């Protein structure tokens, strides 16, 4: 099949623009099957060579790229990095909102790899680098946002109470079975919504999560947990609202469910770390409701255990700098733990992210240590961070502080006098 892949993909993508929903749905099913059964890199080339229906191709390119992995895509291999990277950047600037969303989703996925910037400079013209880097920075700081959707037609739909509308045809199809590449056997586990119109699925789930009835919102969260392992197209903007809402029952349920989602999806959540961390910590770590606080801490622990810790360091440092109260203490302590674990492997990354936080804390520290959290005071947490860095950097920590403001240098020396030699 690999030899006929390009022609097959082209024919399918040409049909993806049909107005008939059933044809579009069957095209989507065929492309999903192609993604599962054919060689990933050949499938990716076949899709990105065809710009007939960029939105459809973009969605399947995302799935393939996640299967192949950023490391291989950015390995510099012939007919891979040199073709994929320009294609992704072009798609991220597409005139179609949905195609542009998929392109930026891929761009964010690739940017998490340490070689991304090097490959960018190698394969992208210098004149285009600044806007691309600006786009990546925005994506990392603000997230992807909600997937844009075309205005749906009322035709072929039926209403679901409390959950918006869903295409009737999408509910009548059998779920696609997933093939195990190593054994060649089909598993009975359905790939959620692989045949059904994914836009409609997302629309339905968004409606559930945004329902005025809190019980419907809880149903939406439950559906999210059930589907998350097999459907990475999760509506995190809508889910984020449930993490931040005023109804404590829904709020708590969302936090507890998030732990399950994180455990199931692991590094697939790397693209939304910059959305998740603020949603978890902004209100909940200072909550007077002990159950909500405990659930938020549980979600933070789940992130640390299941996601690449280098991706967590920056959002943790940022939030530790701007939060107050016990939330600030908790985040500083988490940063100290990350420093201890990451420094032996990623010293430059740790210094780049953690030192600005330490300088900020030393520059604004209060000797009274009156700001307390469940783990102690901000001053105590700062001492722990200082010790974690000093253990690995030794005298180099003081040398780095020499260029900082005098009160930072003075504060560091006060801490260092109380620490044992590394």
Secondary structure, DSSP 8 states (H G I E B T S, - for coil): -GGGHHHHHHHHHHHTT-S-HHHHHHHHHHHHHHHHHS-HHHHHHHHHT--TTHHHHHHHHHHHHHHH-HHHHTS--TTTHHHHHHHHHHHHT-SSHHHHHHHHHHHHHHHTSTTHHHHHHHHS-HHHHHHHHHHHHHHHHH---S-------STTEEE-TTS-EEEGGGGSS---EEE-TTT--EEEEE-TTSSS-HHHHHHHHHHHHT-SSHHHHHHHHHHHHHHTTT-----HHHHHHHHS-S-HHHHHHHHHHHHHHHHHHGGGGGGGHHHHHHHHHHHHTT-S-HHHHHHHHHHHHHHHHHS-HHHHHHHHHHHHHH--HHHHHHHHHHHHHHHHHHTTT-HHHHHHHHHHHHHHHHHH--TT---EETTEEHHHHHHHHHHHHHHHHTTHHHHHHTTS-HHHHHHHHHHHTTS---
